[in-house]
Amino acid sequence: MSFADVPTALVASSPFVREGLTSFLGGTRFRVTDTVMAAAGDPVDGGPEPALILAALDDASSADTARILRGRCAGAKLVVFGRSDAPNTLPKDLCFSAQAVLDRDIDRETLIKALDVVMSGVTVQSSGLFSWLLDRPQASSDGSADHRQIILGQSPAEALGEAGAPCHPLSSRELNVLRCLADGASNKVIALKFDLAEATVKIHVKNILRKLKTQNRTQAAIWAREHGIYPR
């Protein structure tokens, strides 16, 4: 496991939801660890301790599983998924202790950005679910005056970008090439993908290394993953 990886446990009753989340996390630093991935009511022992728990709480059994994993892995970040049209179905205790409460309709790009922000110590809430939490007296009982929080409303990607996304000096073309480097692509593969000459790709790679102050392609790929820039 590289230092950039985030061992991630999934909790969901539905195999469809688990497979969907696993697909969303593919190619990112949020590595679903099979030995700790738990189906509802079936927590798994013996694997590496997760640093992140994603819980789609469909029923009492999945909520119990999330509580068990949360108890065993006290240092893990907890992200709860709910529906903004039915927020009162979520267990209050898990929502109040979670680092993020997100709408289940969240798109992949926003989800990955949200998880990066959560791992940096910021709390993230979907606006519809946050409004429900505000009506609960415990919602702010554990908060502190300097705790950072992001509310995802009409422009979630913009909100996350302002608070958590790193600034970088790359052009849009260089950013696309960097994504390919993060995926381990060769110059030839990158050239074919973007209909460029290999010599042009080499120039882009050279500029990327210079701007990021990295020594080689591997360091640039690590930088990309560390800063939430993943293959598309």
ZASE-778347 format. One record per residue (C-alpha): residue number from 1; residue in three letters; x, y, z. Coordinates in steps of 0.1 Angstrom, whole numbers. Example, Ala and Ser with C-alpha at 12.3 -4.5 7.8 and 13.67 -1.06 7.14 Angstrom:
2
{resi: 1	resn: ALA	px: 123	py: -45	pz: 78}
{resi: 2	resn: SER	px: 137	py: -11	pz: 71}
//
This chain:
232
{resi: 1	resn: MET	px: 0	py: 0	pz: 0}
{resi: 2	resn: SER	px: 14	py: 34	pz: -9}
{resi: 3	resn: PHE	px: 12	py: 63	pz: 16}
{resi: 4	resn: ALA	px: -14	py: 79	pz: -6}
{resi: 5	resn: ASP	px: -39	py: 51	pz: -2}
{resi: 6	resn: VAL	px: -69	py: 54	pz: 21}
{resi: 7	resn: PRO	px: -82	py: 20	pz: 31}
{resi: 8	resn: THR	px: -120	py: 22	pz: 29}
{resi: 9	resn: ALA	px: -148	py: 1	pz: 43}
{resi: 10	resn: LEU	px: -182	py: 1	pz: 27}
{resi: 11	resn: VAL	px: -215	py: -6	pz: 46}
{resi: 12	resn: ALA	px: -247	py: -11	pz: 26}
{resi: 13	resn: SER	px: -274	py: -37	pz: 25}
{resi: 14	resn: SER	px: -277	py: -35	pz: -13}
{resi: 15	resn: PRO	px: -251	py: -52	pz: -34}
{resi: 16	resn: PHE	px: -260	py: -27	pz: -61}
{resi: 17	resn: VAL	px: -251	py: 2	pz: -39}
{resi: 18	resn: ARG	px: -218	py: -15	pz: -28}
{resi: 19	resn: GLU	px: -208	py: -22	pz: -64}
{resi: 20	resn: GLY	px: -217	py: 13	pz: -74}
{resi: 21	resn: LEU	px: -196	py: 29	pz: -47}
{resi: 22	resn: THR	px: -167	py: 5	pz: -55}
{resi: 23	resn: SER	px: -170	py: 16	pz: -92}
{resi: 24	resn: PHE	px: -170	py: 53	pz: -82}
{resi: 25	resn: LEU	px: -138	py: 48	pz: -61}
{resi: 26	resn: GLY	px: -120	py: 29	pz: -88}
{resi: 27	resn: GLY	px: -87	py: 46	pz: -98}
{resi: 28	resn: THR	px: -87	py: 69	pz: -68}
{resi: 29	resn: ARG	px: -67	py: 67	pz: -36}
{resi: 30	resn: PHE	px: -98	py: 55	pz: -17}
{resi: 31	resn: ARG	px: -90	py: 18	pz: -19}
{resi: 32	resn: VAL	px: -119	py: -5	pz: -10}
{resi: 33	resn: THR	px: -103	py: -32	pz: 11}
{resi: 34	resn: ASP	px: -121	py: -65	pz: 6}
{resi: 35	resn: THR	px: -111	py: -79	pz: 40}
{resi: 36	resn: VAL	px: -129	py: -50	pz: 58}
{resi: 37	resn: MET	px: -157	py: -44	pz: 33}
{resi: 38	resn: ALA	px: -189	py: -52	pz: 53}
{resi: 39	resn: ALA	px: -223	py: -61	pz: 40}
{resi: 40	resn: ALA	px: -252	py: -51	pz: 64}
{resi: 41	resn: GLY	px: -250	py: -71	pz: 96}
{resi: 42	resn: ASP	px: -218	py: -88	pz: 86}
{resi: 43	resn: PRO	px: -187	py: -69	pz: 99}
{resi: 44	resn: VAL	px: -155	py: -85	pz: 88}
{resi: 45	resn: ASP	px: -125	py: -90	pz: 111}
{resi: 46	resn: GLY	px: -88	py: -96	pz: 103}
{resi: 47	resn: GLY	px: -82	py: -69	pz: 76}
{resi: 48	resn: PRO	px: -63	py: -36	pz: 78}
{resi: 49	resn: GLU	px: -81	py: -10	pz: 98}
{resi: 50	resn: PRO	px: -100	py: 14	pz: 75}
{resi: 51	resn: ALA	px: -92	py: 51	pz: 76}
{resi: 52	resn: LEU	px: -126	py: 58	pz: 60}
{resi: 53	resn: ILE	px: -161	py: 42	pz: 64}
{resi: 54	resn: LEU	px: -187	py: 49	pz: 38}
{resi: 55	resn: ALA	px: -222	py: 39	pz: 51}
{resi: 56	resn: ALA	px: -253	py: 38	pz: 29}
{resi: 57	resn: LEU	px: -278	py: 31	pz: 57}
{resi: 58	resn: ASP	px: -308	py: 14	pz: 42}
{resi: 59	resn: ASP	px: -320	py: -4	pz: 73}
{resi: 60	resn: ALA	px: -314	py: -11	pz: 109}
{resi: 61	resn: SER	px: -289	py: -39	pz: 101}
{resi: 62	resn: SER	px: -267	py: -17	pz: 80}
{resi: 63	resn: ALA	px: -268	py: 10	pz: 108}
{resi: 64	resn: ASP	px: -258	py: -16	pz: 133}
{resi: 65	resn: THR	px: -229	py: -26	pz: 111}
{resi: 66	resn: ALA	px: -217	py: 10	pz: 108}
{resi: 67	resn: ARG	px: -219	py: 14	pz: 146}
{resi: 68	resn: ILE	px: -198	py: -18	pz: 150}
{resi: 69	resn: LEU	px: -171	py: -6	pz: 125}
{resi: 70	resn: ARG	px: -172	py: 29	pz: 140}
{resi: 71	resn: GLY	px: -166	py: 14	pz: 175}
{resi: 72	resn: ARG	px: -137	py: -8	pz: 163}
{resi: 73	resn: CYS	px: -121	py: 19	pz: 142}
{resi: 74	resn: ALA	px: -124	py: 50	pz: 163}
{resi: 75	resn: GLY	px: -99	py: 69	pz: 142}
{resi: 76	resn: ALA	px: -117	py: 64	pz: 109}
{resi: 77	resn: LYS	px: -136	py: 91	pz: 92}
{resi: 78	resn: LEU	px: -173	py: 83	pz: 88}
{resi: 79	resn: VAL	px: -194	py: 94	pz: 57}
{resi: 80	resn: VAL	px: -231	py: 87	pz: 58}
{resi: 81	resn: PHE	px: -253	py: 86	pz: 27}
{resi: 82	resn: GLY	px: -290	py: 96	pz: 29}
{resi: 83	resn: ARG	px: -318	py: 109	pz: 8}
{resi: 84	resn: SER	px: -327	py: 146	pz: 10}
{resi: 85	resn: ASP	px: -364	py: 137	pz: 5}
{resi: 86	resn: ALA	px: -364	py: 113	pz: 35}
{resi: 87	resn: PRO	px: -337	py: 126	pz: 59}
{resi: 88	resn: ASN	px: -356	py: 114	pz: 90}
{resi: 89	resn: THR	px: -348	py: 78	pz: 81}
{resi: 90	resn: LEU	px: -312	py: 83	pz: 90}
{resi: 91	resn: PRO	px: -299	py: 73	pz: 125}
{resi: 92	resn: LYS	px: -293	py: 105	pz: 144}
{resi: 93	resn: ASP	px: -264	py: 92	pz: 164}
{resi: 94	resn: LEU	px: -244	py: 83	pz: 133}
{resi: 95	resn: CYS	px: -252	py: 115	pz: 115}
{resi: 96	resn: PHE	px: -241	py: 136	pz: 145}
{resi: 97	resn: SER	px: -207	py: 117	pz: 147}
{resi: 98	resn: ALA	px: -201	py: 116	pz: 110}
{resi: 99	resn: GLN	px: -176	py: 138	pz: 92}
{resi: 100	resn: ALA	px: -199	py: 140	pz: 62}
{resi: 101	resn: VAL	px: -236	py: 134	pz: 55}
{resi: 102	resn: LEU	px: -241	py: 133	pz: 17}
{resi: 103	resn: ASP	px: -270	py: 129	pz: -6}
{resi: 104	resn: ARG	px: -271	py: 94	pz: -22}
{resi: 105	resn: ASP	px: -276	py: 111	pz: -57}
{resi: 106	resn: ILE	px: -241	py: 127	pz: -55}
{resi: 107	resn: ASP	px: -221	py: 124	pz: -87}
{resi: 108	resn: ARG	px: -186	py: 107	pz: -88}
{resi: 109	resn: GLU	px: -166	py: 139	pz: -92}
{resi: 110	resn: THR	px: -182	py: 156	pz: -63}
{resi: 111	resn: LEU	px: -180	py: 125	pz: -41}
{resi: 112	resn: ILE	px: -142	py: 122	pz: -47}
{resi: 113	resn: LYS	px: -137	py: 158	pz: -40}
{resi: 114	resn: ALA	px: -159	py: 156	pz: -8}
{resi: 115	resn: LEU	px: -139	py: 126	pz: 4}
{resi: 116	resn: ASP	px: -106	py: 144	pz: -1}
{resi: 117	resn: VAL	px: -119	py: 174	pz: 19}
{resi: 118	resn: VAL	px: -132	py: 151	pz: 46}
{resi: 119	resn: MET	px: -97	py: 134	pz: 49}
{resi: 120	resn: SER	px: -82	py: 169	pz: 54}
{resi: 121	resn: GLY	px: -104	py: 174	pz: 85}
{resi: 122	resn: VAL	px: -133	py: 194	pz: 71}
{resi: 123	resn: THR	px: -169	py: 184	pz: 77}
{resi: 124	resn: VAL	px: -191	py: 182	pz: 46}
{resi: 125	resn: GLN	px: -229	py: 183	pz: 45}
{resi: 126	resn: SER	px: -255	py: 182	pz: 17}
{resi: 127	resn: SER	px: -277	py: 212	pz: 20}
{resi: 128	resn: GLY	px: -310	py: 193	pz: 22}
{resi: 129	resn: LEU	px: -297	py: 169	pz: 49}
{resi: 130	resn: PHE	px: -280	py: 198	pz: 67}
{resi: 131	resn: SER	px: -313	py: 216	pz: 71}
{resi: 132	resn: TRP	px: -327	py: 186	pz: 88}
{resi: 133	resn: LEU	px: -298	py: 183	pz: 111}
{resi: 134	resn: LEU	px: -301	py: 219	pz: 121}
{resi: 135	resn: ASP	px: -335	py: 211	pz: 135}
{resi: 136	resn: ARG	px: -320	py: 186	pz: 159}
{resi: 137	resn: PRO	px: -306	py: 199	pz: 192}
{resi: 138	resn: GLN	px: -275	py: 177	pz: 191}
{resi: 139	resn: ALA	px: -265	py: 188	pz: 156}
{resi: 140	resn: SER	px: -240	py: 214	pz: 169}
{resi: 141	resn: SER	px: -233	py: 200	pz: 203}
{resi: 142	resn: ASP	px: -199	py: 187	pz: 193}
{resi: 143	resn: GLY	px: -189	py: 215	pz: 171}
{resi: 144	resn: SER	px: -162	py: 240	pz: 178}
{resi: 145	resn: ALA	px: -158	py: 276	pz: 169}
{resi: 146	resn: ASP	px: -129	py: 270	pz: 145}
{resi: 147	resn: HIS	px: -142	py: 238	pz: 129}
{resi: 148	resn: ARG	px: -145	py: 241	pz: 92}
{resi: 149	resn: GLN	px: -176	py: 230	pz: 74}
{resi: 150	resn: ILE	px: -188	py: 229	pz: 38}
{resi: 151	resn: ILE	px: -225	py: 229	pz: 28}
{resi: 152	resn: LEU	px: -231	py: 215	pz: -6}
{resi: 153	resn: GLY	px: -259	py: 234	pz: -24}
{resi: 154	resn: GLN	px: -265	py: 242	pz: -60}
{resi: 155	resn: SER	px: -227	py: 243	pz: -69}
{resi: 156	resn: PRO	px: -211	py: 215	pz: -49}
{resi: 157	resn: ALA	px: -180	py: 212	pz: -70}
{resi: 158	resn: GLU	px: -174	py: 250	pz: -67}
{resi: 159	resn: ALA	px: -179	py: 249	pz: -29}
{resi: 160	resn: LEU	px: -155	py: 220	pz: -25}
{resi: 161	resn: GLY	px: -130	py: 236	pz: -49}
{resi: 162	resn: GLU	px: -129	py: 268	pz: -29}
{resi: 163	resn: ALA	px: -124	py: 251	pz: 4}
{resi: 164	resn: GLY	px: -104	py: 220	pz: -3}
{resi: 165	resn: ALA	px: -90	py: 217	pz: -38}
{resi: 166	resn: PRO	px: -54	py: 226	pz: -42}
{resi: 167	resn: CYS	px: -42	py: 254	pz: -65}
{resi: 168	resn: HIS	px: -19	py: 244	pz: -93}
{resi: 169	resn: PRO	px: -3	py: 262	pz: -122}
{resi: 170	resn: LEU	px: -12	py: 237	pz: -149}
{resi: 171	resn: SER	px: -31	py: 244	pz: -181}
{resi: 172	resn: SER	px: -62	py: 223	pz: -189}
{resi: 173	resn: ARG	px: -41	py: 203	pz: -214}
{resi: 174	resn: GLU	px: -13	py: 197	pz: -189}
{resi: 175	resn: LEU	px: -39	py: 187	pz: -163}
{resi: 176	resn: ASN	px: -52	py: 161	pz: -187}
{resi: 177	resn: VAL	px: -17	py: 148	pz: -194}
{resi: 178	resn: LEU	px: -11	py: 147	pz: -156}
{resi: 179	resn: ARG	px: -42	py: 125	pz: -152}
{resi: 180	resn: CYS	px: -28	py: 101	pz: -177}
{resi: 181	resn: LEU	px: 5	py: 101	pz: -158}
{resi: 182	resn: ALA	px: -14	py: 92	pz: -127}
{resi: 183	resn: ASP	px: -28	py: 63	pz: -145}
{resi: 184	resn: GLY	px: 6	py: 51	pz: -156}
{resi: 185	resn: ALA	px: 2	py: 59	pz: -193}
{resi: 186	resn: SER	px: 32	py: 62	pz: -216}
{resi: 187	resn: ASN	px: 38	py: 92	pz: -239}
{resi: 188	resn: LYS	px: 27	py: 71	pz: -269}
{resi: 189	resn: VAL	px: -6	py: 63	pz: -252}
{resi: 190	resn: ILE	px: -12	py: 99	pz: -242}
{resi: 191	resn: ALA	px: -4	py: 111	pz: -277}
{resi: 192	resn: LEU	px: -29	py: 87	pz: -292}
{resi: 193	resn: LYS	px: -56	py: 96	pz: -266}
{resi: 194	resn: PHE	px: -53	py: 133	pz: -273}
{resi: 195	resn: ASP	px: -42	py: 131	pz: -310}
{resi: 196	resn: LEU	px: -9	py: 148	pz: -303}
{resi: 197	resn: ALA	px: 26	py: 142	pz: -315}
{resi: 198	resn: GLU	px: 48	py: 123	pz: -290}
{resi: 199	resn: ALA	px: 72	py: 152	pz: -290}
{resi: 200	resn: THR	px: 44	py: 175	pz: -279}
{resi: 201	resn: VAL	px: 35	py: 151	pz: -251}
{resi: 202	resn: LYS	px: 72	py: 152	pz: -240}
{resi: 203	resn: ILE	px: 71	py: 190	pz: -238}
{resi: 204	resn: HIS	px: 39	py: 188	pz: -217}
{resi: 205	resn: VAL	px: 54	py: 163	pz: -194}
{resi: 206	resn: LYS	px: 86	py: 184	pz: -190}
{resi: 207	resn: ASN	px: 65	py: 215	pz: -182}
{resi: 208	resn: ILE	px: 44	py: 195	pz: -157}
{resi: 209	resn: LEU	px: 75	py: 183	pz: -139}
{resi: 210	resn: ARG	px: 89	py: 218	pz: -138}
{resi: 211	resn: LYS	px: 57	py: 235	pz: -126}
{resi: 212	resn: LEU	px: 51	py: 209	pz: -99}
{resi: 213	resn: LYS	px: 88	py: 208	pz: -89}
{resi: 214	resn: THR	px: 89	py: 170	pz: -93}
{resi: 215	resn: GLN	px: 118	py: 150	pz: -105}
{resi: 216	resn: ASN	px: 101	py: 124	pz: -126}
{resi: 217	resn: ARG	px: 68	py: 110	pz: -139}
{resi: 218	resn: THR	px: 64	py: 88	pz: -108}
{resi: 219	resn: GLN	px: 67	py: 118	pz: -84}
{resi: 220	resn: ALA	px: 42	py: 137	pz: -106}
{resi: 221	resn: ALA	px: 17	py: 108	pz: -105}
{resi: 222	resn: ILE	px: 20	py: 107	pz: -67}
{resi: 223	resn: TRP	px: 15	py: 145	pz: -65}
{resi: 224	resn: ALA	px: -16	py: 141	pz: -86}
{resi: 225	resn: ARG	px: -31	py: 114	pz: -64}
{resi: 226	resn: GLU	px: -21	py: 133	pz: -33}
{resi: 227	resn: HIS	px: -39	py: 164	pz: -45}
{resi: 228	resn: GLY	px: -71	py: 146	pz: -57}
{resi: 229	resn: ILE	px: -63	py: 146	pz: -94}
{resi: 230	resn: TYR	px: -73	py: 112	pz: -108}
{resi: 231	resn: PRO	px: -78	py: 95	pz: -142}
{resi: 232	resn: ARG	px: -112	py: 100	pz: -158}
//
